[in-house]
Amino acid sequence: MDITKILLIEDDEMASALICEFLIDCGFEVDPVFTVTDALSYINHHHYTLIILDINLPDFNGFEVLKNMKNRISLPVIVTSAYSDTKHKVTAFKYGASDYMVKPLDLEELEARIWVQLGKKHNIQTEEEKHLFQITDNGIVFKGKIIDLTTIEFDILSQLIRHKNNTVTRETLISTLSTISSHRSLDNHIKNIRKKINDNGNQTRYLKTEYGVGYKLFTS
């Protein structure tokens, strides 16, 4: 599963922190910046899937970001602004904005608009996607079939399923599951689990390693 990387350009540090926390909980990766200068530097040196752009920024008007990007790089841009008038909206779309939201932001609406821009129907999932991993009385079911797991593998995967889409630290797994004796032992069990869900290639889709921290299980 590819992670959507978002550049958040918002000079209000409290608002930026709230938006970042919400979007990270939704499974996105977010880089926050507070000025047009930093935004253009990040755009030139990093790859992003989508940009959230505030108009009122301390060094330049946020439209400068859109002007700089025009005819150079094609990314969906959701403009956020306290201005609700037609003039500002038309100007944003003229310079290439993909969407326009009036502050204060409704974060759930922001997430929905992000998925629209990404061309994903996040809330319309097949039954298989909704229940990709299931803990049952007979074992853990993956894509409709029971996985052949050892007791320790079952315990590890169960913990990851219960905290799906969130990182579970290695220390938490080791302290919670007394049968795991060390970090190396845990890593070996994770490797075996990956093999059993056909997720052991260079680009893992379901079970991600958060290097130096722990593991995260994506369920769709």
Long-range contacts (C-beta under 8 A, 24 or more apart in sequence): 1-205, 1-206, 1-208, 1-218, 1-220, 3-27, 3-28, 3-29, 4-28, 4-29, 4-49, 4-50, 4-114, 4-118, 5-29, 5-30, 5-31, 5-46, 5-47, 5-48, 5-49, 6-30, 6-31, 6-48, 6-49, 6-50, 6-51, 6-52, 6-114, 7-31, 7-33, 7-39, 7-42, 7-43, 7-46, 7-48, 7-50, 7-51, 7-52, 8-32, 8-33, 8-52, 9-33, 9-34, 9-36, 9-39, 9-51, 9-52, 9-53, 9-54, 9-57, 9-62, 9-65, 10-34, 10-52, 10-54, 10-80, 11-35, 11-54, 11-56, 11-57, 11-58, 12-54, 15-105, 18-107, 19-52, 19-105, 19-107, 19-110, 22-107, 22-110, 22-111, 23-110, 23-111, 23-114, 25-166, 26-111, 27-165, 27-218, 28-114, 34-58, 35-59, 35-60, 36-60, 36-61, 36-62, 36-64, 36-65, 39-65, 40-65, 40-68, 43-68, 43-69, 43-73, 48-75, 49-75, 49-76, 49-118, 50-75, 50-76, 50-77, 50-78, 50-114, 50-117, 50-118, 51-75, 51-76, 51-77, 51-78, 52-77, 52-78, 52-80, 52-110, 53-77, 53-78, 53-79, 53-80, 53-97, 54-79, 54-80, 54-81, 55-79, 55-80, 55-81, 55-83, 55-88, 55-92, 56-81, 56-82, 63-91, 63-92, 63-95, 66-92, 66-95, 66-96, 66-97, 67-95, 69-96, 70-95, 70-96, 76-117, 76-118, 78-110, 78-113, 78-114, 78-117, 80-105, 125-220, 129-220, 130-220, 132-206, 132-219, 132-220, 133-157, 133-161, 133-164, 133-206, 133-217, 133-219, 134-161, 135-161, 135-162, 142-197, 147-196, 147-197, 148-196, 149-193, 149-196, 150-189, 150-192, 151-179, 152-177, 152-179, 152-180, 152-189, 153-189, 153-192, 153-193, 153-196, 155-179, 156-180, 156-186, 156-189, 156-190, 156-193, 157-193, 157-217, 160-207, 160-215, 160-216, 160-217, 161-217, 161-219, 163-217, 164-217, 164-218, 164-219, 165-216, 165-217, 165-218, 165-219, 166-216, 167-210, 167-213, 167-214, 167-215, 167-216, 168-214, 168-215, 168-216, 169-213, 169-214, 170-213, 170-214, 170-215, 171-214, 172-214, 173-214, 173-215, 190-215
